[in-house]
Amino acid sequence: MGLVNYNVANRVATITLNRPEKRNALNAEMVSELKTAFAKAETDQDAKVIVLAAEGDAFCAGADLAYLEQLQQNTFEENLADSSHLKELFYQIYTHPKVVVAKIQGHAIAGGCGLATVCDFSFAADHAKFGYTEVRIGFIPAIVKVFLLRKIGEGKAKELLLTGELIDAVSAKQFGLINDIMPADELDEKINAFTQMLVNKNSGQSMQLTKQMIANVQELSLEEGLNHAAEQNAKARATSDCQQGIAAFLNKEKLSW
């Protein structure tokens, strides 16, 4: 058993943070194992959707304190390489060809809240707290800021990033940071129902192309965005999933994705 576990059931790959004694705090080794797990899921033919979960009471408490102490001794070049390591993980999740659902069974703080931010969907236990506390220790929420601005907008992002305040799950949902909240003992049932809906009702190719477009179109001008959309629309019509789906719809046949 490593710092990150990987298993597949019912066409869902579950990637689990497995450092509960450290509140699943991030260090270089855990980031590496997460990158490896998400790379594995990308090519895993048995997995159509991914769940990011965690063992223990906390989802992820951010950077490991011993790890932060070590970083103080690093050169700029070493710290840049380490920072890029985390950047690559967040980008990998955000642009992953498969839908990623975060199962947040406990507090998600700083880098841990960043992990939740880059997932496509997040479902949280009602007692979970969220926040970016970097400014309270003289640090900055640099990498996650890029994704958070896209997700919830400048005003709400400033409120979270500049205050460093923790918010409860209800507020996190109101901010648009997570999708839904429920009692902890209902989390598994909700996640299972949601992922099986994606697996059984939706085309994997369609979800992949739609997710990629959402990531790409925001940086384009209106005209560029529409041209990109038209091109993707044309390409999508040639995919096997589209041909199968339209044929089934026209013939009133039940689809099996």
URFENRA-V365957 format. One record per residue. SS is DSSP state (H for helix, E for strand, - for the rest). OMEGA is omega in whole degrees, -180 to 180 (* if undefined). Layout:
ss->SS omega->OMEGA
ss->SS omega->OMEGA
//
This chain:
ss->- omega->180
ss->- omega->177
ss->- omega->178
ss->E omega->178
ss->E omega->-178
ss->E omega->173
ss->E omega->-178
ss->E omega->174
ss->E omega->178
ss->- omega->177
ss->- omega->176
ss->E omega->174
ss->E omega->177
ss->E omega->177
ss->E omega->-170
ss->E omega->172
ss->E omega->-172
ss->- omega->176
ss->- omega->-172
ss->H omega->-179
ss->H omega->176
ss->H omega->-179
ss->- omega->180
ss->- omega->179
ss->- omega->-176
ss->E omega->167
ss->- omega->-175
ss->H omega->-178
ss->H omega->-180
ss->H omega->178
ss->H omega->178
ss->H omega->-179
ss->H omega->176
ss->H omega->179
ss->H omega->178
ss->H omega->-179
ss->H omega->180
ss->H omega->175
ss->H omega->178
ss->H omega->-179
ss->H omega->-178
ss->H omega->-177
ss->H omega->-178
ss->- omega->-177
ss->- omega->180
ss->- omega->-176
ss->- omega->179
ss->- omega->-179
ss->E omega->-179
ss->E omega->171
ss->E omega->173
ss->E omega->-175
ss->E omega->-179
ss->E omega->175
ss->- omega->173
ss->- omega->-174
ss->- omega->-176
ss->- omega->173
ss->- omega->176
ss->E omega->-176
ss->- omega->-180
ss->- omega->-176
ss->E omega->176
ss->- omega->-176
ss->H omega->178
ss->H omega->177
ss->H omega->178
ss->H omega->177
ss->H omega->180
ss->H omega->-177
ss->H omega->179
ss->- omega->-179
ss->- omega->-176
ss->- omega->170
ss->- omega->177
ss->H omega->-178
ss->H omega->179
ss->H omega->179
ss->H omega->177
ss->H omega->178
ss->H omega->-180
ss->H omega->178
ss->H omega->179
ss->H omega->178
ss->H omega->179
ss->H omega->178
ss->H omega->-179
ss->H omega->178
ss->H omega->-179
ss->H omega->179
ss->H omega->179
ss->H omega->180
ss->H omega->-177
ss->H omega->-177
ss->- omega->-177
ss->- omega->-178
ss->- omega->179
ss->- omega->179
ss->- omega->-179
ss->E omega->-178
ss->E omega->178
ss->E omega->175
ss->E omega->-170
ss->E omega->-175
ss->- omega->-179
ss->- omega->-174
ss->- omega->176
ss->E omega->-170
ss->E omega->175
ss->- omega->180
ss->H omega->176
ss->H omega->175
ss->H omega->175
ss->H omega->177
ss->H omega->179
ss->H omega->-178
ss->H omega->-175
ss->H omega->175
ss->- omega->-178
ss->- omega->177
ss->E omega->177
ss->E omega->176
ss->E omega->-171
ss->E omega->170
ss->E omega->-172
ss->- omega->-180
ss->- omega->-175
ss->- omega->175
ss->E omega->-177
ss->E omega->175
ss->E omega->178
ss->- omega->-171
ss->- omega->-173
ss->H omega->-177
ss->H omega->-179
ss->H omega->176
ss->H omega->177
ss->- omega->-179
ss->- omega->177
ss->- omega->177
ss->- omega->-167
ss->H omega->-172
ss->H omega->-177
ss->H omega->-179
ss->H omega->-178
ss->H omega->-179
ss->H omega->-177
ss->H omega->178
ss->H omega->178
ss->H omega->-171
ss->H omega->-172
ss->H omega->178
ss->- omega->-172
ss->H omega->-175
ss->H omega->-179
ss->H omega->177
ss->H omega->178
ss->H omega->-179
ss->H omega->180
ss->H omega->-171
ss->H omega->-176
ss->H omega->179
ss->H omega->-175
ss->- omega->-179
ss->- omega->172
ss->- omega->177
ss->E omega->180
ss->E omega->-175
ss->H omega->179
ss->H omega->179
ss->H omega->180
ss->H omega->177
ss->H omega->179
ss->H omega->178
ss->H omega->-174
ss->- omega->-178
ss->- omega->178
ss->- omega->-175
ss->- omega->-177
ss->E omega->178
ss->E omega->-179
ss->E omega->173
ss->- omega->-176
ss->H omega->-177
ss->H omega->177
ss->H omega->-174
ss->H omega->-179
ss->H omega->-179
ss->H omega->-180
ss->H omega->-179
ss->H omega->-179
ss->H omega->180
ss->H omega->-178
ss->H omega->-178
ss->H omega->178
ss->H omega->173
ss->H omega->179
ss->H omega->-177
ss->H omega->-170
ss->H omega->-174
ss->H omega->-173
ss->- omega->174
ss->- omega->177
ss->H omega->178
ss->H omega->-179
ss->H omega->179
ss->H omega->180
ss->H omega->-179
ss->H omega->179
ss->H omega->179
ss->H omega->179
ss->H omega->180
ss->H omega->178
ss->H omega->180
ss->H omega->-172
ss->H omega->-168
ss->H omega->-175
ss->- omega->-179
ss->- omega->-179
ss->- omega->173
ss->- omega->-180
ss->H omega->-178
ss->H omega->178
ss->H omega->180
ss->H omega->179
ss->H omega->177
ss->H omega->177
ss->H omega->-180
ss->H omega->180
ss->H omega->179
ss->H omega->-180
ss->H omega->177
ss->H omega->-180
ss->H omega->179
ss->H omega->-177
ss->H omega->-178
ss->- omega->-179
ss->- omega->-178
ss->- omega->180
ss->H omega->-180
ss->H omega->-180
ss->H omega->180
ss->H omega->179
ss->H omega->-177
ss->H omega->-180
ss->H omega->178
ss->H omega->180
ss->H omega->179
ss->H omega->-178
ss->H omega->-179
ss->- omega->-180
ss->- omega->178
ss->- omega->178
ss->- omega->180
ss->- omega->173
ss->- omega->-178
ss->- omega->*
//
